[in-house]
Amino acid sequence: MSHSQSHIRMNNISFIGMAGCGKSTLGSAVANKIASNFVDTDLLIEDKFKMSLEDVKNKFGYRFVRSAEEEAILSLNSSTKIISTGGSAVYSNKSMEHLRSFSKIVYIDTPLETIIKRIGIGQERGLAVPNGLSIPEVYSERQPLYEKFAEVTLDGSRSIDELTKSIEKIINE
């Protein structure tokens, strides 16, 4: 890989992690800070179907949400600098390989207790999981996947300000 290519790659960041880990908040904070564009793939899905992620899930099922997520991710390219993915993006190797081809994958590793505090113990955030799976179960199922795909892992219990500074460092490496 030539230096210019690797430089292009490092300018793009894709956030992975559980719902409620701070991907969207951090993504927009970083984009504002470095005056760059930002895409939240959950919002792409909501725009496409003109309904909330939870409604999409309730109407079409969690597998549908996951394939809509994959489609949204595969439609992105290096022109999008900061990407926040849905919590279930890591179920698709294809999505992760695609993101890895033009961005650095950053896992926001947030303690389960914090996630539960933020999203509640129910499934109000349209989690793309089979009905009846609890947040702790989803967390333990996904954590190894997040770890597998992460190129950088950040502590999601830190403040958005601290995390934004860490991301700036990564981008400017």
ChimeraX commands (.cxc) that place a marker at each C-alpha (Angstrom):
marker #1 position 0.00,0.00,0.00 radius 0.5
marker #1 position 1.50,3.35,-0.97 radius 0.5
marker #1 position 1.76,6.10,1.60 radius 0.5
marker #1 position -0.96,8.21,0.00 radius 0.5
marker #1 position -3.39,5.28,0.00 radius 0.5
marker #1 position -2.82,4.47,3.64 radius 0.5
marker #1 position -3.24,8.16,4.43 radius 0.5
marker #1 position -6.62,8.28,2.71 radius 0.5
marker #1 position -7.69,5.21,4.65 radius 0.5
marker #1 position -6.78,6.69,8.02 radius 0.5
marker #1 position -8.89,9.78,7.42 radius 0.5
marker #1 position -12.05,7.72,7.54 radius 0.5
marker #1 position -13.41,6.34,10.78 radius 0.5
marker #1 position -16.15,3.75,11.26 radius 0.5
marker #1 position -17.56,3.32,14.74 radius 0.5
marker #1 position -18.82,-0.06,15.90 radius 0.5
marker #1 position -20.37,-1.03,19.22 radius 0.5
marker #1 position -23.60,-1.70,21.06 radius 0.5
marker #1 position -26.66,0.49,20.83 radius 0.5
marker #1 position -26.21,3.18,23.48 radius 0.5
marker #1 position -22.40,3.00,23.42 radius 0.5
marker #1 position -22.14,6.53,22.02 radius 0.5
marker #1 position -21.36,5.92,18.33 radius 0.5
marker #1 position -23.79,8.52,16.97 radius 0.5
marker #1 position -23.06,11.17,19.59 radius 0.5
marker #1 position -19.33,10.71,19.12 radius 0.5
marker #1 position -19.62,10.55,15.34 radius 0.5
marker #1 position -21.39,13.88,15.10 radius 0.5
marker #1 position -19.09,15.47,17.70 radius 0.5
marker #1 position -15.99,14.41,15.74 radius 0.5
marker #1 position -17.50,15.48,12.41 radius 0.5
marker #1 position -18.30,18.92,13.84 radius 0.5
marker #1 position -14.85,19.26,15.37 radius 0.5
marker #1 position -12.96,18.43,12.18 radius 0.5
marker #1 position -15.58,19.94,9.84 radius 0.5
marker #1 position -16.20,16.65,8.09 radius 0.5
marker #1 position -19.24,14.70,6.93 radius 0.5
marker #1 position -20.92,12.08,9.06 radius 0.5
marker #1 position -23.34,9.25,8.30 radius 0.5
marker #1 position -25.30,7.20,10.80 radius 0.5
marker #1 position -26.38,4.00,9.02 radius 0.5
marker #1 position -29.40,3.63,11.35 radius 0.5
marker #1 position -30.65,6.96,10.01 radius 0.5
marker #1 position -30.07,5.83,6.42 radius 0.5
marker #1 position -32.36,2.88,7.10 radius 0.5
marker #1 position -34.97,5.06,8.80 radius 0.5
marker #1 position -34.92,7.51,5.88 radius 0.5
marker #1 position -35.24,4.74,3.35 radius 0.5
marker #1 position -38.26,3.14,5.01 radius 0.5
marker #1 position -39.69,6.38,6.43 radius 0.5
marker #1 position -40.08,4.81,9.88 radius 0.5
marker #1 position -38.10,4.28,13.06 radius 0.5
marker #1 position -35.65,1.41,13.27 radius 0.5
marker #1 position -37.89,-0.17,15.88 radius 0.5
marker #1 position -40.88,0.00,13.51 radius 0.5
marker #1 position -38.80,-1.49,10.69 radius 0.5
marker #1 position -37.82,-4.33,13.01 radius 0.5
marker #1 position -41.37,-4.88,14.26 radius 0.5
marker #1 position -42.79,-4.86,10.75 radius 0.5
marker #1 position -40.16,-6.86,8.86 radius 0.5
marker #1 position -38.13,-8.69,11.52 radius 0.5
marker #1 position -34.58,-8.38,12.86 radius 0.5
marker #1 position -32.96,-10.21,9.92 radius 0.5
marker #1 position -34.45,-7.64,7.58 radius 0.5
marker #1 position -32.91,-4.84,9.67 radius 0.5
marker #1 position -29.54,-6.58,9.47 radius 0.5
marker #1 position -29.69,-6.91,5.69 radius 0.5
marker #1 position -30.86,-3.28,5.35 radius 0.5
marker #1 position -27.84,-2.35,7.49 radius 0.5
marker #1 position -25.51,-4.32,5.22 radius 0.5
marker #1 position -27.00,-2.64,2.17 radius 0.5
marker #1 position -26.59,0.81,3.75 radius 0.5
marker #1 position -22.95,0.08,4.62 radius 0.5
marker #1 position -22.11,-1.33,1.20 radius 0.5
marker #1 position -23.47,1.85,-0.39 radius 0.5
marker #1 position -20.87,3.96,1.45 radius 0.5
marker #1 position -17.40,4.81,0.25 radius 0.5
marker #1 position -14.42,6.88,1.32 radius 0.5
marker #1 position -16.27,10.12,0.59 radius 0.5
marker #1 position -18.00,9.62,3.94 radius 0.5
marker #1 position -15.41,10.48,6.55 radius 0.5
marker #1 position -17.13,9.50,9.79 radius 0.5
marker #1 position -19.50,6.53,9.93 radius 0.5
marker #1 position -21.57,5.31,12.83 radius 0.5
marker #1 position -22.85,1.79,12.22 radius 0.5
marker #1 position -25.82,0.02,13.77 radius 0.5
marker #1 position -25.04,-2.32,16.65 radius 0.5
marker #1 position -25.63,-5.37,14.47 radius 0.5
marker #1 position -23.29,-4.35,11.61 radius 0.5
marker #1 position -20.66,-6.79,12.90 radius 0.5
marker #1 position -22.83,-9.77,11.98 radius 0.5
marker #1 position -21.91,-9.07,8.36 radius 0.5
marker #1 position -18.34,-9.93,7.38 radius 0.5
marker #1 position -19.04,-8.31,4.04 radius 0.5
marker #1 position -19.92,-4.99,5.73 radius 0.5
marker #1 position -16.87,-5.09,7.95 radius 0.5
marker #1 position -14.50,-5.92,5.08 radius 0.5
marker #1 position -16.02,-3.07,3.08 radius 0.5
marker #1 position -15.58,-0.56,5.91 radius 0.5
marker #1 position -12.06,-1.81,6.58 radius 0.5
marker #1 position -11.15,-1.22,2.94 radius 0.5
marker #1 position -11.44,2.57,3.37 radius 0.5
marker #1 position -11.73,3.35,7.05 radius 0.5
marker #1 position -10.27,2.62,10.43 radius 0.5
marker #1 position -12.68,0.59,12.55 radius 0.5
marker #1 position -13.04,1.96,16.06 radius 0.5
marker #1 position -14.89,0.01,18.73 radius 0.5
marker #1 position -16.53,2.07,21.46 radius 0.5
marker #1 position -16.28,-0.39,24.33 radius 0.5
marker #1 position -18.89,0.74,26.83 radius 0.5
marker #1 position -19.69,-1.11,30.06 radius 0.5
marker #1 position -22.94,-3.05,30.01 radius 0.5
marker #1 position -24.28,-1.11,33.03 radius 0.5
marker #1 position -23.82,2.18,31.13 radius 0.5
marker #1 position -25.56,0.82,28.05 radius 0.5
marker #1 position -28.50,-0.39,30.12 radius 0.5
marker #1 position -28.71,3.02,31.82 radius 0.5
marker #1 position -28.78,4.72,28.43 radius 0.5
marker #1 position -31.20,2.52,26.54 radius 0.5
marker #1 position -33.23,0.94,29.31 radius 0.5
marker #1 position -33.57,-2.77,29.83 radius 0.5
marker #1 position -36.36,-3.22,27.26 radius 0.5
marker #1 position -35.77,-3.15,23.52 radius 0.5
marker #1 position -36.94,0.34,22.81 radius 0.5
marker #1 position -34.11,1.05,20.42 radius 0.5
marker #1 position -35.10,-1.39,17.71 radius 0.5
marker #1 position -32.21,-3.74,18.46 radius 0.5
marker #1 position -31.84,-6.09,15.51 radius 0.5
marker #1 position -32.14,-9.25,17.61 radius 0.5
marker #1 position -34.68,-12.04,17.97 radius 0.5
marker #1 position -37.50,-11.11,20.34 radius 0.5
marker #1 position -36.91,-12.11,23.93 radius 0.5
marker #1 position -33.12,-11.69,23.84 radius 0.5
marker #1 position -32.08,-9.46,26.74 radius 0.5
marker #1 position -29.56,-6.64,26.43 radius 0.5
marker #1 position -26.97,-8.55,28.55 radius 0.5
marker #1 position -27.38,-11.54,26.20 radius 0.5
marker #1 position -27.01,-9.36,23.11 radius 0.5
marker #1 position -23.97,-7.72,24.69 radius 0.5
marker #1 position -22.20,-11.01,25.36 radius 0.5
marker #1 position -23.04,-12.33,21.90 radius 0.5
marker #1 position -21.69,-9.23,20.14 radius 0.5
marker #1 position -18.68,-8.33,22.24 radius 0.5
marker #1 position -16.35,-10.94,20.67 radius 0.5
marker #1 position -17.40,-9.68,17.21 radius 0.5
marker #1 position -16.68,-6.06,18.08 radius 0.5
marker #1 position -13.29,-7.13,19.43 radius 0.5
marker #1 position -12.58,-9.20,16.33 radius 0.5
marker #1 position -13.16,-6.32,13.91 radius 0.5
marker #1 position -11.82,-3.43,15.99 radius 0.5
marker #1 position -8.58,-1.84,14.85 radius 0.5
marker #1 position -8.76,0.60,17.74 radius 0.5
marker #1 position -10.75,0.17,20.94 radius 0.5
marker #1 position -11.79,3.19,22.98 radius 0.5
marker #1 position -13.25,3.24,26.46 radius 0.5
marker #1 position -16.85,4.32,26.02 radius 0.5
marker #1 position -17.19,5.32,29.66 radius 0.5
marker #1 position -14.95,8.35,29.00 radius 0.5
marker #1 position -16.51,11.71,28.16 radius 0.5
marker #1 position -17.45,12.57,24.58 radius 0.5
marker #1 position -14.88,15.35,24.78 radius 0.5
marker #1 position -12.05,12.97,25.72 radius 0.5
marker #1 position -13.16,10.47,23.09 radius 0.5
marker #1 position -13.29,13.18,20.42 radius 0.5
marker #1 position -9.68,14.10,21.25 radius 0.5
marker #1 position -8.63,10.44,20.93 radius 0.5
marker #1 position -10.32,10.19,17.53 radius 0.5
marker #1 position -8.62,13.38,16.33 radius 0.5
marker #1 position -5.27,11.83,17.25 radius 0.5
marker #1 position -6.13,8.67,15.29 radius 0.5
marker #1 position -7.19,10.71,12.26 radius 0.5
marker #1 position -4.01,12.78,12.36 radius 0.5
marker #1 position -1.68,9.81,12.84 radius 0.5
marker link #1:1,2 radius 0.2
marker link #1:2,3 radius 0.2
marker link #1:3,4 radius 0.2
marker link #1:4,5 radius 0.2
marker link #1:5,6 radius 0.2
marker link #1:6,7 radius 0.2
marker link #1:7,8 radius 0.2
marker link #1:8,9 radius 0.2
marker link #1:9,10 radius 0.2
marker link #1:10,11 radius 0.2
marker link #1:11,12 radius 0.2
marker link #1:12,13 radius 0.2
marker link #1:13,14 radius 0.2
marker link #1:14,15 radius 0.2
marker link #1:15,16 radius 0.2
marker link #1:16,17 radius 0.2
marker link #1:17,18 radius 0.2
marker link #1:18,19 radius 0.2
marker link #1:19,20 radius 0.2
marker link #1:20,21 radius 0.2
marker link #1:21,22 radius 0.2
marker link #1:22,23 radius 0.2
marker link #1:23,24 radius 0.2
marker link #1:24,25 radius 0.2
marker link #1:25,26 radius 0.2
marker link #1:26,27 radius 0.2
marker link #1:27,28 radius 0.2
marker link #1:28,29 radius 0.2
marker link #1:29,30 radius 0.2
marker link #1:30,31 radius 0.2
marker link #1:31,32 radius 0.2
marker link #1:32,33 radius 0.2
marker link #1:33,34 radius 0.2
marker link #1:34,35 radius 0.2
marker link #1:35,36 radius 0.2
marker link #1:36,37 radius 0.2
marker link #1:37,38 radius 0.2
marker link #1:38,39 radius 0.2
marker link #1:39,40 radius 0.2
marker link #1:40,41 radius 0.2
marker link #1:41,42 radius 0.2
marker link #1:42,43 radius 0.2
marker link #1:43,44 radius 0.2
marker link #1:44,45 radius 0.2
marker link #1:45,46 radius 0.2
marker link #1:46,47 radius 0.2
marker link #1:47,48 radius 0.2
marker link #1:48,49 radius 0.2
marker link #1:49,50 radius 0.2
marker link #1:50,51 radius 0.2
marker link #1:51,52 radius 0.2
marker link #1:52,53 radius 0.2
marker link #1:53,54 radius 0.2
marker link #1:54,55 radius 0.2
marker link #1:55,56 radius 0.2
marker link #1:56,57 radius 0.2
marker link #1:57,58 radius 0.2
marker link #1:58,59 radius 0.2
marker link #1:59,60 radius 0.2
marker link #1:60,61 radius 0.2
marker link #1:61,62 radius 0.2
marker link #1:62,63 radius 0.2
marker link #1:63,64 radius 0.2
marker link #1:64,65 radius 0.2
marker link #1:65,66 radius 0.2
marker link #1:66,67 radius 0.2
marker link #1:67,68 radius 0.2
marker link #1:68,69 radius 0.2
marker link #1:69,70 radius 0.2
marker link #1:70,71 radius 0.2
marker link #1:71,72 radius 0.2
marker link #1:72,73 radius 0.2
marker link #1:73,74 radius 0.2
marker link #1:74,75 radius 0.2
marker link #1:75,76 radius 0.2
marker link #1:76,77 radius 0.2
marker link #1:77,78 radius 0.2
marker link #1:78,79 radius 0.2
marker link #1:79,80 radius 0.2
marker link #1:80,81 radius 0.2
marker link #1:81,82 radius 0.2
marker link #1:82,83 radius 0.2
marker link #1:83,84 radius 0.2
marker link #1:84,85 radius 0.2
marker link #1:85,86 radius 0.2
marker link #1:86,87 radius 0.2
marker link #1:87,88 radius 0.2
marker link #1:88,89 radius 0.2
marker link #1:89,90 radius 0.2
marker link #1:90,91 radius 0.2
marker link #1:91,92 radius 0.2
marker link #1:92,93 radius 0.2
marker link #1:93,94 radius 0.2
marker link #1:94,95 radius 0.2
marker link #1:95,96 radius 0.2
marker link #1:96,97 radius 0.2
marker link #1:97,98 radius 0.2
marker link #1:98,99 radius 0.2
marker link #1:99,100 radius 0.2
marker link #1:100,101 radius 0.2
marker link #1:101,102 radius 0.2
marker link #1:102,103 radius 0.2
marker link #1:103,104 radius 0.2
marker link #1:104,105 radius 0.2
marker link #1:105,106 radius 0.2
marker link #1:106,107 radius 0.2
marker link #1:107,108 radius 0.2
marker link #1:108,109 radius 0.2
marker link #1:109,110 radius 0.2
marker link #1:110,111 radius 0.2
marker link #1:111,112 radius 0.2
marker link #1:112,113 radius 0.2
marker link #1:113,114 radius 0.2
marker link #1:114,115 radius 0.2
marker link #1:115,116 radius 0.2
marker link #1:116,117 radius 0.2
marker link #1:117,118 radius 0.2
marker link #1:118,119 radius 0.2
marker link #1:119,120 radius 0.2
marker link #1:120,121 radius 0.2
marker link #1:121,122 radius 0.2
marker link #1:122,123 radius 0.2
marker link #1:123,124 radius 0.2
marker link #1:124,125 radius 0.2
marker link #1:125,126 radius 0.2
marker link #1:126,127 radius 0.2
marker link #1:127,128 radius 0.2
marker link #1:128,129 radius 0.2
marker link #1:129,130 radius 0.2
marker link #1:130,131 radius 0.2
marker link #1:131,132 radius 0.2
marker link #1:132,133 radius 0.2
marker link #1:133,134 radius 0.2
marker link #1:134,135 radius 0.2
marker link #1:135,136 radius 0.2
marker link #1:136,137 radius 0.2
marker link #1:137,138 radius 0.2
marker link #1:138,139 radius 0.2
marker link #1:139,140 radius 0.2
marker link #1:140,141 radius 0.2
marker link #1:141,142 radius 0.2
marker link #1:142,143 radius 0.2
marker link #1:143,144 radius 0.2
marker link #1:144,145 radius 0.2
marker link #1:145,146 radius 0.2
marker link #1:146,147 radius 0.2
marker link #1:147,148 radius 0.2
marker link #1:148,149 radius 0.2
marker link #1:149,150 radius 0.2
marker link #1:150,151 radius 0.2
marker link #1:151,152 radius 0.2
marker link #1:152,153 radius 0.2
marker link #1:153,154 radius 0.2
marker link #1:154,155 radius 0.2
marker link #1:155,156 radius 0.2
marker link #1:156,157 radius 0.2
marker link #1:157,158 radius 0.2
marker link #1:158,159 radius 0.2
marker link #1:159,160 radius 0.2
marker link #1:160,161 radius 0.2
marker link #1:161,162 radius 0.2
marker link #1:162,163 radius 0.2
marker link #1:163,164 radius 0.2
marker link #1:164,165 radius 0.2
marker link #1:165,166 radius 0.2
marker link #1:166,167 radius 0.2
marker link #1:167,168 radius 0.2
marker link #1:168,169 radius 0.2
marker link #1:169,170 radius 0.2
marker link #1:170,171 radius 0.2
marker link #1:171,172 radius 0.2
marker link #1:172,173 radius 0.2
view
